[in-house]
Amino acid sequence: MLARIGTYIAIYGMAAIIMGFFNYCPRLLMWIYIWGDDMAWIIKAALVLGGGILFLIGSKLNKQSNT
């Protein structure tokens, strides 16, 4: 379950980064641009990294519970 949530968060962060190149932004993340572009990049990168970390932790926990 944790791995799936991490995957969704990371994909959402990557989609926000890609959409930013085309001057689009997901509605859920419109508020991050209040603080400027630099902070928006930091938040989007944190989503990708945080999602990846959750995915890795969830995968390890899932492997331990299956063995």
Secondary structure, 3 states (H helix, E strand, C coil): CHHHHHHHHHHHHHHHHHHHHCCCCCHHHHHHHHHCHHHHHHHHHHHHHHHHHHHHHHHHHHHHHHC
